[in-house]
């Protein structure tokens, strides 16, 4: 019996980007094709089998502890990105300014796809780690492109910042290709209530 089940939902890649440099300011160069390896996206600053832990992992490890890199790919939802832009009173918001690896249209509630789900393209399969919490890192790039708007990003992106994932099966990712969603075949976690 498979542990993953294919859903009725498929999406389409509408943006691919590669962050070749650091986060100062954050910027993803648009691309038509990306090569995914077991270390992540080839030539990307977030690539690597391991990374030093950051503030997100403080409940588990001291900052800087070497851990597996489960944040190799940053995935945004086209609809959620449009909602963020609208809340910031912008006509559009470029995913390049957010350091996005990929934008997908057609997968509803993308930011809350369950951890362990698979996003499968023609060659490449990505494993969803967690939803990506909004932070202030993109604010500098947004402010430079849209003066007065940088500070609006974090509240506008709450619950809409997309996902982070890691590469399970390497291969090419191509602009316009279809992505199938597989979710874990299990009930949601329901611990007993504490009385």
ZAMARGU-4260 file (C-alpha; in steps of 0.2 Angstrom, whole numbers, plus 5000, padded with zeros to 4 digits):
<rodrens>
0) 5000/5000/5000 | 5008/5017/4995 | 5011/5030/5009 | 5007/5044/4996 | 4992/5047/4986
5) 4990/5057/4971 | 4978/5071/4973 | 4966/5078/4959 | 4977/5094/4959 | 4990/5099/4947
10) 4999/5116/4946 | 5010/5124/4933 | 5026/5133/4935 | 5025/5151/4931 | 5042/5157/4937
15) 5059/5149/4941 | 5073/5159/4949 | 5090/5156/4956 | 5098/5166/4970 | 5116/5165/4965
20) 5122/5178/4978 | 5119/5182/4996 | 5103/5190/5004 | 5109/5208/5003 | 5098/5212/4994
25) 5088/5197/4991 | 5086/5194/4972 | 5082/5178/4962 | 5087/5179/4943 | 5073/5173/4932
30) 5077/5157/4922 | 5068/5146/4910 | 5076/5130/4917 | 5084/5125/4933 | 5094/5109/4937
35) 5089/5101/4953 | 5102/5090/4962 | 5102/5081/4978 | 5110/5096/4985 | 5097/5108/4979
40) 5096/5120/4964 | 5113/5120/4954 | 5122/5137/4957 | 5110/5143/4970 | 5115/5150/4987
45) 5103/5139/4996 | 5111/5123/4989 | 5120/5110/4999 | 5117/5094/5008 | 5119/5103/5025
50) 5117/5120/5032 | 5120/5129/5049 | 5104/5130/5059 | 5096/5147/5060 | 5084/5156/5072
55) 5070/5144/5065 | 5078/5129/5073 | 5082/5137/5090 | 5070/5126/5099 | 5080/5111/5094
60) 5098/5117/5091 | 5110/5131/5095 | 5112/5143/5081 | 5125/5137/5069 | 5123/5118/5072
65) 5126/5109/5056 | 5109/5100/5050 | 5102/5093/5035 | 5096/5106/5022 | 5077/5104/5020
70) 5076/5122/5014 | 5084/5120/4997 | 5069/5126/4987 | 5057/5141/4990 | 5040/5139/4982
75) 5027/5152/4981 | 5008/5151/4975 | 5004/5163/4961 | 4987/5167/4969 | 4994/5170/4986
80) 5008/5181/4978 | 4994/5192/4970 | 4985/5193/4987 | 5001/5199/4995 | 5003/5212/4981
85) 4985/5218/4983 | 4987/5220/5002 | 5003/5230/4999 | 4993/5241/4987 | 5004/5235/4972
90) 4998/5230/4955 | 5011/5215/4956 | 5025/5209/4966 | 5040/5201/4958 | 5045/5184/4965
95) 5063/5189/4961 | 5061/5201/4976 | 5057/5187/4988 | 5071/5176/4982 | 5059/5163/4975
100) 5065/5147/4967 | 5048/5143/4959 | 5030/5150/4958 | 5016/5138/4955 | 4998/5142/4949
105) 4984/5130/4952 | 4987/5122/4968 | 4975/5129/4981 | 4981/5133/4999 | 4999/5130/4993
110) 5006/5137/5009 | 4998/5124/5020 | 5001/5108/5009 | 5006/5095/5022 | 5024/5092/5026
115) 5030/5076/5018 | 5019/5079/5002 | 5028/5078/4985 | 5027/5090/4971 | 5032/5080/4955
120) 5036/5087/4938 | 5042/5078/4923 | 5059/5074/4930 | 5061/5081/4947 | 5052/5077/4964
125) 5052/5089/4978 | 5047/5085/4996 | 5038/5098/5006 | 5046/5102/5022 | 5036/5116/5030
130) 5027/5132/5026 | 5038/5147/5025 | 5035/5160/5038 | 5037/5178/5032 | 5052/5188/5037
135) 5059/5205/5035 | 5074/5199/5023 | 5064/5203/5007 | 5059/5221/5013 | 5075/5229/5008
140) 5074/5223/4990 | 5055/5227/4990 | 5058/5245/4997 | 5071/5248/4983 | 5059/5243/4969
145) 5043/5250/4978 | 5048/5265/4989 | 5037/5265/5005 | 5031/5247/5003 | 5045/5236/5011
150) 5038/5237/5028 | 5021/5231/5022 | 5028/5214/5016 | 5029/5204/5032 | 5011/5207/5038
155) 5004/5205/5020 | 5013/5189/5018 | 5007/5181/5034 | 5000/5164/5030 | 5004/5166/5011
160) 5023/5164/5011 | 5023/5148/5002 | 5033/5132/5006 | 5051/5126/5008 | 5056/5109/5001
165) 5071/5098/4997 | 5075/5088/4981 | 5071/5069/4982 | 5073/5065/4964 | 5085/5076/4954
170) 5082/5083/4936 | 5077/5098/4927 | 5063/5110/4931 | 5056/5120/4916 | 5045/5135/4915
175) 5027/5130/4911 | 5028/5112/4916 | 5015/5103/4926 | 5017/5099/4944 | 5007/5085/4952
180) 5003/5085/4971 | 5005/5069/4981 | 5000/5070/4999 | 5003/5057/5014 | 4990/5044/5015
185) 4986/5046/5034 | 4974/5055/5045 | 4979/5072/5052 | 4988/5071/5069 | 4975/5072/5083
190) 4983/5071/5100 | 4971/5067/5115 | 4965/5083/5124 | 4973/5088/5140 | 4960/5089/5154
</rodrens>
